[in-house]
């Protein structure tokens, strides 16, 4: 178990998704603030997801993938 009480595999998957989300956002030349505006969440939430602090919601993932113009599967593989 990790420090948050979550299994370590959950934490590593969360971090991997965050890393891919951050890389695709940067590749699309979008700031955290701009992506947050596009998908309808606060930029702080974008930051927490990118750094593996919190999980993206199921509704946020397809919006984010569309905003950065990548297939959803690329974010969650």
N, C-alpha and C positions, 0 to 999 in steps of 0.2 A: 504494500500500500504506500501511496505517496503521502506527502504532508497534508494534503487536503482530504485524505480519507478515500480517495479514488484509487482504483488499481493503476499501477504504473503503465500498463498498456493503454489505458484510456488517456492518460496524460501525454504519452508519446504520440498517440494519434491526433490529439487536440493540437499539439505543437506542430505536427507535420501539416495539418490542414491550415493552421495559421501561417506557416512558412509559405505554403503555396499561395494562399490568399494574398499575402503581402507581396510576393514576387509578381503575381499577375497584375495586382493593382499598380505596382511600380512600372511594370512593362507597358501598361495602358496609360502611363503618365497621369495618373490620378492621385491627388493627395487624399489622406484619410478624411479630411473635411469634405472634399468634393464627392468622394464615394458615399459618405454618409448622407449627403444631400440627395444623391441619386436614388439610393435605396431606402431612404426614409428613417435613418437612425442617427444617433449622435456620433460624432467622430470618435468619441472616447470608447464607444462600443466597438468600432472598427479597430481601434488600437488594441483593446483587450483581446479580441479574437486573433489579430495578427501575431500577438506575442503569447498565445496559448493560455491566457488567463481565464477566458470564458469561452463557452461553446457557442457557435453560431446557431441560430434557430433554423428549423427546417424551411421556414418561409423566407428567411434571409439569404440562404445559399443560392437558390436560383436567380434571385434579383441581383446578387453580387456577380454571379457568373455572367449574366447578361450584360451588366454594366461594364465588365472588363473584356467582354467578347470572347469568352472561352466556354467550352462545354462544361456543364455542371460536374461531370465525372472527373475533369481535370483538377477540380478543387478538392474532391473527397477521395481520390484514389489512394 
